[in-house]
Amino acid sequence: MAAGYLEILRARHAARLLAGTLVGRLPNATAAIAIVLFVRAEGGTYSLAGALAAVYGVANAVGQPLLGRLVDLRGQPLVQLPAALVSALGMTVFALSGLDPLPVAYLSMAAAGLFTPPLEGGLRALWSSVLRREDQVHTAYAMDAVAQEIMFTVGPLLVTLCVALWSAAVALVVLNVIGVLGALWVVVSPPSRAWRSAPREAHWLGALRSPGMLALLGAFLFVGIALGSITVAAVSYADGHGGDVVYGWLMAGVGLGALAGGTAYGARRWSGAAERRLQVLVGLLAVCYVPLTLMPGPVGMTGLTTLAGVFLAPAIACGFVLVDRHAPRGTVTEAFSWIVTTFTVGQSVGTAVAGPVVEWGGTLWGFVVPGAAGAVSLLVLVATGRVLAVPSGGAVVAVSSENDPNRAVEPRFRSVDRA
């Protein structure tokens, strides 16, 4: 199993790009908990903390595809590093000014979220220029998904450690400085400096003009809803079975399951149509959500949340392959950024939906939501199966002179429209 991952990491620049991207995304991974801890330390209410975190999240969802499009147009260094600096500046202003005046706090959160650099989409655009075989790129997508699970597990621990050693304000500043250093490490690398997107067709919709992309966004919106609803239902369950400690174990179980599933998925080479494989993975993901409604004791429930996470990272990794194939030529970074945004929005919607459901029907119905959302995601994939089939024009992951792997068919555009 380790051989495939070692082969990726031994490729020139691969380990640097992966590590730099993870470090650069640390502020985004820790923003929610860092904001809440800072507002609490400043004497603010949880409602205010939630509102500020929501502003950051919404601004981040808006900014990712917009900055991704700029990366495709202007290259990575000219966009990623300035964006990281502005985002860090926004968080620093927030940490220094506190909650008074409140409009400054909201503007700081909006700037920090809006200018969060699209490092995640940028990394996936770079893999094909670093790795020489299609199967290696697919393994790298799986490794990327696994590494994210590690980051989202370690990140909150780093926040609490910084708060314990210094303060919540220092934690905000330190984590964002580290993030800028991570982004800098990526953008000064030869692959990032050399990467150029392929010439693109002039169209205001960008990556969204691809029917395959729209199908994937619809499917992953509901996967995000499923994951977001679990976090709320798990809180309700934990309130009656041991409190915060149990909740921590339940969420750790989801992460552990995704880590194990993603590791196993990326360790082998897969044949057959990726769109059909994604249907199977999302179907298994939905099925594994159903046992959560049994609600056994804390130990058994932790096992069920672990099972619920097993097919999450494989589904995401397989989805990356299809994004790579269906992104219109010259929009690869924007396309990956749209997936990130859609998944994030889905999690927010899932949280918003599960809250009233739990209040109305109890914890049991809260755990029904993820299974239902997973089933809808599967229905979207089945209904759009023909759209997601690999275009006849080709979509082979291979290094070109432009370092762009996409060969998606773009109907209704002529060469004279090329931007």
N, C-alpha and C positions, 0 to 999 in steps of 0.2 A: 504493500500500500504506500509506503513512504517513498518508494523509488520514483514514482511519477511526480511527486511534489519536489523531491530533491532535484530531479531533472529540470524542473521549472526554475527553481531557485538558483541553480548553477548557471543558468543562462545569463549572459552579461547584462547588467543593469536591472535584472528582474527583482532581486531582493531589495535593492535600493528603492525602486519605484513602489513596491508593495509597502515597505516599511514607511517611506516618506508619506505616502498617501494616508496610511492609517494614523500616523502622528498628526498630519495636517488636518484630518477630520476629527481629531479629539475634541476641539471646542464644540463642534456640532453634536457629537455623541453625548457630551456632558452638559449641554446647555440647560436642559429642562431642570435637572436636579440642582445645578449650580445657581440658577436664577431663584429657585424656591428657597434654597438655603440662605442666599444673600438677602432676599426680601424678609425672611423670618428674622435674620440677625439685625436688620434695620428696623424691626418693629412693625412691619407691614402685615397685612392679613393674607390668608391663604387665597382668598378671592383675587387680591391684587397680584399675588405671585402667579396664579393661574392665568390672569389676563395678560401679564407681561410675557409669560412663556408662550401664550397663544399668539401674541403679536410677532414674536420671534419665529414661531413655527410657520405662520401664514406667509410672512415675508420671505422665509427660506424657500417655501414651496413655489412662490412666484419667481424668486431670483434664480433658482437652479437652471430651468430651461432657458431663461434669457441669457444668463452668463454662458451656458453651454453653447448657445448659438454664436455668441461673440468669440468663444474659443475656436469654433469651426471656421469663423471668418478671419480671425486675427492671429491665431496660434495660441499656445498655452502660456508661455511666459508673460506676454503682454496683458493677459487677463487674470490668470490665476493669482499671481503674486500681488498686484495692486488690490484685487478683491479681498485677499486674505488680510492685507494691511488695513483696509477700511473696516472690515468686519471686526478685527481685533481692536481698532480704535473705538468703534461703537461700544464694545464691551468694556473697554477701559474707562470711557466717559461714564458709563453706567456705574461702574465700581467706585469711581471717584466722587461722582455727584450724588449718588444714593437715590432716594425716592423723592427728594425735594430739590428742584421743582419736578412735579410728576410728568409734565409734558416732555421734559428732557429725557426722562427714563423711558418713556414710550418711543420717542424718536431714536434713542440709542438702540433699543431692541429691534426696531424696524430696520435700522441701518446694518446692525450686526447680522440679522437674518438674511436680508436682501443680498448682501455682498459675500455671503458664505461661498467660497470658491468651489466650483463643481469638480473637485478632485476625483470623486468616485467615477463619474462619467469619463473624465480625462484618462484615468488609469486604464479603463476598458478599451478606450480608443488606442492606447499605446501598446497593448499586448501583442497585436499582430505585427508591430514593427520590431519587437524584441524577440518573439518566438517564431520559429520557422515552420512549424507544422500546425495544421488545423486542430488536431487532437490535443496539442499542447495548449493552444489558446482556450479550448473548452475546459481543460484541466485547470488552467489559470483562473477562469471564471468561478469554478467551484472553490478553489483555494481562496479567492477573493471573498466569496460569501462566507466561508468558514472564518476567515480572519476578522470579518466584521462582527461575528458573534463574540469573538474573543474581546474585541475592542469595546463592545457595548456591555460586556461583563466587567472588564478591568476599569473602564472609564469612571463609572460611579465610585468605585473604590478609591481612585486617585483624587476625586473631588473631596470625599470625606477625609482622606488623609491630609490634603492641603488645608482644609478647614480646621482639622484638629491641630496641625502644626502651627498655622498662622491665623488666617481668618477667611471668611467667605469672600470678602473683597479681594484679598490677595489670590485666592484660588481662581477667581475669574480672570485676573490679569495673567497669572502664571500659565494657566491652561491655554490662553489665547496666544501668548508669546511662543509657547511650545508649538502651537498650531501653525504659526507663521514660519517657524523654523522648518517644520515638516513640509510645508508648501514650497519653501525656498529650496529645500533639498531635492524636490521633484523637478521644479522648473529649470534648475541649472544643469540638470542631467542631459547628456547628449541626445537621448531619444526624445525628450520633451522639447528641446530646442530645435530639433530637426523635423519634428512632426508637422505635417501640413495636411489639412483636410483636402479631399478631392474637390475639384470644381463643382459647384452646386447650381441647381436650377433656381432662378429667381422666383420666389414664392413666399408670401407672408406667413403661410402656415408652417413652413419649414418641415420638420420631421413629421408633423401631424397630417401631412397630405398622404401619407402611406396608410392604406386600409389595414395592412397587417399590424402597423404600430398602434392604430386605434383599437384593434382587437386585443392586443396584448395589454394596453392600458386599462381597458375594461375589465379584463380578467384579474390583473394585479390590484386594481382598486378593491375588489372584493376579498382578495387574499389579505390586503391591509386591514379591511374591516374586520375580518376574522381575528387577526392578531390583536387589534386594538380592543375588541370586545372581551377577549380573554383577560386582559389586564384588569378590567372593571369587575368582571365576574369573579376573578380570583381574590380581589379585595373583599368582596361580599362573603365568599367562602371562608377566607382567613379570619374575618371578624367573629365567626362562630366556632373556629377550630384552633385558636392559639395566637391570633393577632399577626403583628408585623413579621415575626420570625417565620411563620408558616408561609406568609405571602412571599417573602424572599426566596424560600425554597421552591415554591411553585414557579416563580419566574425564572429561577436558576434552572429548573427542570426543562423549561421551554428552550432556553439557550443551550443547555447540554445536549438535548435531543437534536437541535439544528446543527450543532457542532459535529456530533457523531454521524448524522445523516449526510451532511455535506462532505465530510472527510471520506466516507465510504464511496459516495457518488463520484467524487473527483479522482478516485484511485483507479478507476477502470475506464477503458475506452468503450464508448457507446456507439452502436450502429443503428441504422434505421432512421426514420423521420423524426426530427426533433419536436415537431408540433404534436405528433402522436404521443411521444414520450412525455411531453408536458401535460397532456390530458391525463395520462396515467398517474403522474406525480401529484397533480392537483386533486385528482379523484381520491388517491390514497391519503392526501392531506385532509380532505373533507371527512373521510371515513374515520380517521384517527382523532378527529375532534368529537365525534359522537360519544365515546366512552366517558368523556368528562361529565356528562349528565348523570353518571352513576354516583358521583360525589362520595367516594369512600373516605376513610380516615386520612389524616395528613400524609402518612407514608405512602399509602396507595394512590392518593391524589397526586403526589409528586411524581410517582411513576407514570401516571396518565398524562401529566403535562409534558413529561419527557417524551413520551410516545407521540404527543400532539406536535412536537417540534421536529420530529425526525425527517419529515419530507419537506420542511420549509426551505432550508438552504438548497437542496437539490432542485426544487421547483424554481427558485430564483436563478440558480446557475443555468438551468436549461432555458429559462426565459431570456437570459443574456444572449444566448446563442441566436435565438430568434430575433431579438432586437438588432443584433449585428447584421442579420440577413435582410431585415425589412426596413431598416433606416434608409431613407432616400440618400443617394450619393451626396457626400459632403455635409451630412448632418449627424454623424455618428455620436459626437459628444452631446449634442442637444438631445438626441434620442435616448441615450442612457440617462441623462438628467431628467427627462420626462418620466421615466420609470421610477426613479427615486422620488420625484415629486408626487406621482400618483400613489405610490405605496404609502408615503407619509400622510397624504390627505386621507387615504383609506383608513389608516390607523386612527386618525382624529375622528372620522365619521363613526368608526366602530366604538370608540370610547363614548361619543355622544349618544349613540343609539343604545348601547348596553346599559347606561345609567338608568334611564326611564324604564327599560325592560326589567331590570332587577328590582326597582322600586315597585313596579306593578305586579310582577309575577314571582319574584324571589330569585334566589341564586340559581335554581334549576333552569329557569328560562334564560338567565344570563348566559349559561353555557350552551343553550340551544342556538344562540346567535352565531357563534363561529362555525358550527356545522352547517347552518343554513347559508351563510356567506360563502363557505367553501363550495357548497353545491351550486350556487349561482355562478361562481367563477368557472366551475367545470362546464356548466351549460353554455357560458359565453364562448369557451374554447371549442366546444363541440359545434356550436352554431356557426362559428367562423373558421371551421377546419379547412375549408377550401381556400379561404383568404390567406391563412397562415402557411399553406403549402409553399415550399420554396419556389420563388419565381423562376420561370423558364430561362430568364435572362441571366441566371447564375447568381450565386451568393456565396462564393467560396472564400473562406478566410485565407488570404495569402498576401504576402508583402508585395505591394506595387511600388512603382517609382514615386507615388504620392503618399506612401505609407497609409493607405486607406483600403480596408478589405471589402468595402461594400460594393455590390454590383446589383442593387435592387432596381427592378424595372420602374421607370417613371413615365407613365402614360400621360398624354395630353401636353407634353412639353417638347419644344423643338430646340435644336442646338443654338438657334439665334437668341433664345431666351436665357442662355446661360449667363450667370452673374459673373 
